Amino acid sequence: MRQQDTCKRCRRTGVKLFLKGERCFTPKCSFTRRPYAPGMHGQKRKGRPSEYLMQLQEKQKAKAVYGLSEQVLKNYLAKASRKGDRGEELFKMFEKRLDNVLYRGGLAPSRRAARQTINHGGVLVNDKKVDIPSFQVRNEQTVKLAKSQETKAVGERPAWLLLNAKTKTLKVSGEPTLASGADFDIKAIIEYYSR
């Protein structure tokens, strides 16, 4: 995907999704330069959006942030429905994806970069190579890069991830909670699919 297409997603949703890693923190970020929707009529959009549109936009945000397809999102929702509180369980599934754990732990500059590293066999979970970005990391598992690579931490590390700075190893020491904050409204996504 081209850089412009990635940045258009942020502009379309109206919030920074941090899809480009470090670039999103610089003045070069296209959302910073043009904080309106892309296209010829992007600056002219007026009026209050409908409830359906707001739910759709929250779903699109979640898909863009985690790099999910429509079918994968539906599958996650079906699994979350069987476990209990759908919103909380859905958020846990998103956050415990291996590509997200690498990004949140500061071992990759973006989720896309984390996904590429995983696909190329550059990540070990409990000292075993894992090449599936959607792999669900469980409690007490350790995640590290197979080869020593230069990494730059982007953003804050959540409390449920512990980083050993010497070995650059992440340990999952808890559960992510919806109260810690999501970049989108989980309830709106559930309402969108329960229509």
C-alpha positions as CSV (number, residue, x, y, z in Angstrom):
1,M,0.0,0.0,0.0
2,R,1.3,3.4,-0.9
3,Q,2.1,6.0,1.7
4,Q,-0.6,8.4,0.5
5,D,-3.3,5.7,0.8
6,T,-2.3,4.9,4.4
7,C,-2.4,8.6,5.4
8,K,-5.8,9.0,3.7
9,R,-7.2,6.6,6.2
10,C,-6.3,8.9,9.1
11,R,-7.8,11.9,7.3
12,R,-11.0,10.0,6.4
13,T,-11.6,8.9,10.0
14,G,-10.7,12.3,11.5
15,V,-8.2,11.0,14.0
16,K,-4.5,10.0,13.9
17,L,-4.3,6.2,13.6
18,F,-0.5,6.1,13.8
19,L,-0.2,3.8,10.8
20,K,3.1,5.2,9.7
21,G,5.1,4.8,12.9
22,E,7.6,7.7,13.5
23,R,6.3,9.8,10.7
24,C,3.0,10.3,12.6
25,F,4.9,12.2,15.3
26,T,6.6,14.7,12.9
27,P,5.3,17.8,11.1
28,K,5.4,15.8,7.9
29,C,2.3,13.8,9.0
30,S,-0.4,14.5,6.4
31,F,-3.1,14.5,9.1
32,T,-1.2,17.4,10.8
33,R,-0.8,19.3,7.5
34,R,-4.4,18.7,6.3
35,P,-6.8,17.7,9.1
36,Y,-9.8,17.4,6.9
37,A,-11.2,14.5,4.8
38,P,-9.4,13.7,1.5
39,G,-11.0,14.5,-1.8
40,M,-12.4,17.4,-3.7
41,H,-15.2,18.0,-1.1
42,G,-13.3,17.1,2.0
43,Q,-13.3,20.6,3.5
44,K,-17.0,21.2,2.8
45,R,-18.5,18.3,4.8
46,K,-21.1,19.6,7.2
47,G,-23.9,18.4,9.3
48,R,-24.2,15.8,12.0
49,P,-23.5,12.3,10.9
50,S,-26.2,9.6,11.4
51,E,-25.8,6.9,14.1
52,Y,-25.2,4.3,11.4
53,L,-22.3,6.4,9.9
54,M,-20.7,6.9,13.3
55,Q,-20.8,3.1,14.0
56,L,-19.4,2.4,10.5
57,Q,-16.6,4.9,11.1
58,E,-15.7,3.2,14.4
59,K,-15.6,-0.2,12.7
60,Q,-13.4,1.2,9.9
61,K,-11.0,2.7,12.5
62,A,-10.6,-0.6,14.2
63,K,-9.9,-2.4,10.9
64,A,-7.4,0.3,9.9
65,V,-5.6,0.4,13.3
66,Y,-5.1,-3.4,13.6
67,G,-4.9,-4.2,9.9
68,L,-7.9,-6.5,9.9
69,S,-10.2,-7.7,7.1
70,E,-14.0,-7.7,7.4
71,Q,-14.1,-11.5,7.8
72,V,-11.4,-11.6,10.5
73,L,-13.3,-8.8,12.5
74,K,-16.5,-10.9,12.2
75,N,-14.7,-14.0,13.4
76,Y,-13.3,-12.1,16.4
77,L,-16.7,-10.8,17.3
78,A,-18.2,-14.4,17.1
79,K,-15.5,-15.7,19.5
80,A,-16.0,-12.8,21.9
81,S,-19.7,-13.4,22.0
82,R,-19.1,-16.9,23.3
83,K,-16.8,-15.8,26.2
84,G,-18.7,-13.2,28.1
85,D,-18.5,-9.4,28.0
86,R,-18.2,-8.9,24.2
87,G,-16.6,-5.5,24.3
88,E,-13.9,-6.5,26.8
89,E,-13.1,-9.8,25.1
90,L,-13.0,-8.2,21.6
91,F,-10.5,-5.6,22.9
92,K,-8.3,-8.4,24.5
93,M,-8.2,-10.3,21.2
94,F,-7.2,-7.2,19.3
95,E,-4.5,-6.2,21.8
96,K,-3.0,-9.7,22.2
97,R,-2.3,-10.2,18.5
98,L,1.4,-10.8,18.1
99,D,1.8,-7.9,15.7
100,N,0.2,-5.6,18.2
101,V,2.2,-6.9,21.1
102,L,5.4,-6.2,19.2
103,Y,4.2,-2.6,18.4
104,R,2.9,-1.9,21.9
105,G,6.1,-3.2,23.4
106,G,8.3,-0.9,21.3
107,L,10.0,-3.6,19.3
108,A,8.5,-2.3,16.0
109,P,7.8,1.3,14.8
110,S,4.3,0.4,13.5
111,R,1.9,-2.6,13.3
112,R,2.7,-3.0,9.6
113,A,6.4,-3.2,10.3
114,A,5.7,-5.7,13.1
115,R,3.6,-7.8,10.7
116,Q,6.4,-7.8,8.1
117,T,9.0,-8.8,10.8
118,I,6.7,-11.7,11.9
119,N,6.0,-12.9,8.3
120,H,9.8,-13.1,7.6
121,G,10.3,-15.3,10.7
122,G,12.0,-12.7,12.8
123,V,10.0,-13.2,16.1
124,L,10.3,-15.9,18.8
125,V,7.5,-16.7,21.2
126,N,8.8,-18.7,24.2
127,D,12.0,-19.3,22.0
128,K,10.0,-20.9,19.2
129,K,9.6,-19.1,15.8
130,V,6.1,-17.8,15.0
131,D,5.3,-16.4,11.6
132,I,1.6,-15.7,12.1
133,P,0.8,-12.0,12.9
134,S,-2.6,-12.9,14.3
135,F,-1.1,-15.4,16.8
136,Q,-2.8,-14.8,20.2
137,V,-0.1,-14.3,22.9
138,R,-1.1,-15.7,26.3
139,N,-0.1,-14.7,29.8
140,E,3.4,-15.4,30.9
141,Q,4.6,-15.9,27.4
142,T,7.8,-14.1,26.2
143,V,8.2,-12.4,22.9
144,K,11.6,-11.4,21.4
145,L,13.2,-10.6,18.0
146,A,15.1,-13.5,16.5
147,K,18.0,-11.3,15.5
148,S,19.4,-8.3,17.3
149,Q,17.8,-5.3,15.5
150,E,17.8,-1.6,16.2
151,T,14.4,-0.6,17.6
152,K,12.9,2.7,18.6
153,A,10.1,2.7,21.1
154,V,7.0,4.6,19.8
155,G,4.4,5.7,22.4
156,E,3.9,4.4,25.9
157,R,4.2,0.7,26.8
158,P,1.0,-0.6,28.5
159,A,1.2,-2.0,32.0
160,W,0.5,-5.6,31.0
161,L,3.7,-5.7,29.0
162,L,7.1,-5.9,30.7
163,L,10.3,-5.2,28.7
164,N,13.7,-6.5,29.7
165,A,15.9,-3.8,28.2
166,K,19.1,-5.9,28.2
167,T,17.7,-8.9,26.2
168,K,14.9,-6.9,24.5
169,T,12.4,-9.5,25.6
170,L,8.7,-8.7,26.2
171,K,6.8,-10.7,28.8
172,V,3.0,-10.6,28.9
173,S,2.1,-10.2,32.6
174,G,-1.6,-9.5,32.6
175,E,-4.7,-8.7,30.6
176,P,-5.4,-5.6,28.6
177,T,-8.5,-3.8,29.8
178,L,-10.9,-1.6,27.9
179,A,-10.6,0.9,30.7
180,S,-6.9,1.5,29.7
181,G,-8.2,3.1,26.6
182,A,-9.0,2.1,23.0
183,D,-8.6,4.3,19.9
184,F,-12.2,3.6,18.9
185,D,-15.6,2.9,20.4
186,I,-16.0,-0.9,20.9
187,K,-19.7,-0.6,21.7
188,A,-20.4,1.1,18.4
189,I,-18.7,-1.8,16.6
190,I,-20.9,-4.3,18.4
191,E,-24.0,-2.3,17.7
192,Y,-23.0,-2.1,14.0
193,Y,-22.9,-5.9,13.8
194,S,-26.0,-6.5,15.9
195,R,-28.3,-4.6,13.5
